[in-house]
Amino acid sequence: MAKKTISSYFAQALIFIACFLALFPILWMLLIAVKPVTESFGTIREILPSRIAFENFYQVSLLMPIWQNFLNSVIVSLSGTILTVFFCSLAGFAFAKYKFPGRDFLFIFLIATMMVPPETNVIPVFLIMRQLGWINKLISLIIPRAATAVGIFYMRQYILSFPDSLMEQSRIDGCSEFRIYWNMVLPVISPALAAWASIGLIARWNELLWPLLFMRTPEKFTLMVSLSQLPVSEGLSTPWPVIMAGATIAVLPLVILYFILQKFQVADLTAGATKG
């Protein structure tokens, strides 16, 4: 019992250290964000602010149209996530429950595209967006990647466990194929939908390459692009508290989202562990 107690305390200590190391950058960012610009923060002792400087959040709004950029990120992230959840689950449902000519070949080809780095598609996607006249428009960040190979594969694997007998009974009762998908399949796979939605939302929110490539004016930038444009120079001239204030505005929505979707993610992991 003594050995078990010691090992338990040791494991808890390791978990505490790991959590502290993971959370310390966020804590450091929050403390610097409310620290006066004139104060130093070169050491651990200097990291605590002498007073709460909320003016840093006002200063960052003077350097960039942060609230317009924030709204752009919300529009792109939410609409893109809704589209990718819908199309990926719909395609995954088709691959999992229907037999049609070329299904296996298409699925293998789809899986093969996962090995292609997305950066290789930069030039063709840019040319398509330019031909459509979507450069410097938010729609150019929403429509591409509305359906992804990873999302279709993930949804297909989850929907495979849905009983075929329920689908047959629904067809006998007169349900259409889309109604089976919408009213029966989606409620059952809601943990997978929430997990994939959180992954897609975080990925789109943190995206830098595509918004930097397609957007041309500061008013059309997403939040991450605007933060990357903030002035950073060598020495004391860099307003790090102001930059950290902008980073705080960008990070806090993701932290809140994690706590909202955490129960769905846990349910998805539990379901995955009990299958098979």
N, C-alpha and C positions, 0 to 999 in steps of 0.2 A: 504493500500500500504506500509506503514511503517513497519507493522508486517511482510509482505511478504518479504520486502527487508532485514530485520534483519534475518529472518529465512534462506534466500538465502545465506547471508554472513556466517551465522553459519554453514550451510551445506558445503559451500566451504572450510571453515576453517577445518572442520572435515576431508574432503577429502584430503586436503593438509597435515594434520598431519598423516593420514593413509598412504599416498604415501611416505612421508618422512621416516616413520618408516619401510616401506617395502624396500625402496631404500638405507637406511643408511648402512646396512651390506655390500652391494656391493660397496658403496662409501668408506667405511672403508677399505675394502679389497684392492681397487685400490690405496689408499693413502699409506697403509703399504707396498704394493708391490714395490713402488718406493722410499721407505724410506731407508736410510743407515742402515746397520745392527747394527752399533754402537750406534744409537740413540734410546732413550726410547720413548715409546708410551703408557704409562700407564694412561694418562689422556687425556681429550678432547683437552686441550691446546697443548699437545705434538703430536697430530696426524698429523699435517701438516709437511711435510719433509722440511729440510733446503736446500736440493738439490735433483734433480731427479737422483736416483741410478738405472740406467738401468742394471748395472752389476748383479743385483739380478736374472735377467732372464738367464744370462750366468751361474751363480752359480747353479741354479736349473738343468741346463743341465749337470753339472758335477756330481750331486748327483744321477741322473737317466737318462736313455735314453728317454728323454721326447718327442723328435720329432718322434722317432720310435713308442712310446706309443701313441702319438697323431695320427699318421697315422693308427695304429691299431684301435683306437676308431672310426676314420672316416670310415674305411672299414667296421667294424662291424655294426656301426650305420646306414650307408647308405644302405648297402646290406640287412641288416635285416629289415629296414623300407620298402624298395621296395618290399621285399617278403611278409611282413605282410599286406601291402596295397593291393597287388595283390590277395593273397589267401583269405583274409577276405572279400574283395569286391566280389570276385567270389563266395564264399560260401554264402554270404549274398544275392547275386542275385539269387542263386538257391533256397534258403529258401523262398525268397520273391515272386518269379514268377513261380515256378514250383510245381506241385503236383505229389508226388511219394509216394509209400508205406513206412510208417514209418516216414514220414517227421515231423509230430507233435511230435512224441516220441523222435526223434533225437534232435529236437530243444529244447524240455524241458530238455532232458539229458544234452545238451550243456549249457543251462542256469544254471543247477544244479552244473556243474563243476566250475562256478564262485564263489561258496561258499567255495571251497577247497583252502586253503592257498598254494601258489606256493612253499613254503619251504618244504611242505610234499613230493614234487616230487624230492627232491635233490638226494636221494639215487638211485631210479630207473633211473633217467636221467643220473647220473654219471656212473652207470653200463652200460647203453646203449652206452654212449660215449666211454667208455673204450673198449667195445667189437668191436666197429667200428674203433678203433684206432685213435680217434679224440682228445684225451687228448693232451693239449699243442698245439692245432691247432685252428685258428680263426673260422674255420667252426663249431666248437662245440658251439660257441656263436651266430651263425647265423641261423642254421637250427632249433634248438629247439625254440618253440614259434613263428615259422614263421606264424602260424595262431592261434589266441587266441579267446576264447569265447566272450570276451568283444568286440573285433573288429568285429566279425561276427554278433553279436547282433546289434551293432551300425549301420553297413552297411545295414543289413536287414531292420531295421526300416526306414532308409532313402530311400531305394530303393522301399519300399512299395508304395510310392507316384508316382512312375513312371507309366504312363498310359499303361494299357494292350493293348489298341487299337493300339498304335504305334507299339507294338511288333507284333501284328497280321498283320498289314499292311506291316511290314518289311519282315515277313515270306512269304507273298503273292508275294512280289517283289523278293524273292529268297535269302534273307539274311540267313546265317547260324546262329545258336544260339550264337556261340562265337562272331561273327561279331556284332550281336545285343548288346551283352554285351560290346564289345570293342568300337564300333563306336557310339552307341546311349546312353547307360546307363552311362558309365564312364564320358563323357563330362557333363552330367546333374548333376551328383553327385560330381563334382570336388570340391565344398566347403567342403563336408564331407571327401573326400579323403585328402585334404590339412590339415584339422583339425586332422584327425586320424594320418596322417604322422607326424605332429609336435608332437603329444602326444607320438607316438612310438619312434621317433627319440630322444626325450628328455629322455624317459625312458631307452633306450638302452645306451645312452651316459652316464647317471648317474649310470648305473648298477655296482654293486660291488660284490654281492654274486657269481654270475655265473663265471665271469672272475677270481675271487680269487679261485674258486673251480677247474676250468679246466686248467688254465694256470700254467706253472711250471717255466719258465725262465723269467727274467726281460724284455728281448727283445719281448716277447709275451704278456706282460701285457698291459691292456688298461690304459688310462690316469688316471682314478679314482683309479685303484689298485696301480699304482705307487705313486700317491699322498698319499695314505694311508700308504705307506711304508717309507715315508720320516721320518728322525730321529726327534722325539719329546721327549724332556726331561724336567724335572723340572728346573726352574730357568732361568738365562740369557743365557744359552748355546744353547737354541733352536733358530735357525735362522728363526724367524717368517717372516721377510720380504722376505726371499727366498721361504718359504712355501707359502706365499701369492702370490708371483709371479707365482708359479706353479698353484695355484688356479685360478688366473686371466686368464692364458692360457686355463684352463678348462672351465671357465664360459663364456668368451667373445663369443665363437661360438654360444652358446645357446641364448645369448642376440641378436646377429645379426640375428639368425634364427627367433626369435620372431618378429622382425621388418619386416622381409621378408614375413612371413606367416600371419601377423596380419590381412591384408585385407581379406584373405580367411577365417580366423576364424570369423571375424565380419560378413561376408556374410553367413557363416554357422549358426551363432546364429540368424541372421535376418530371414533366411529361416525357421529355426525351430520355430520361434515365429509366423510366418504367416501361418504355416500349421495348418489345422484343425480348 
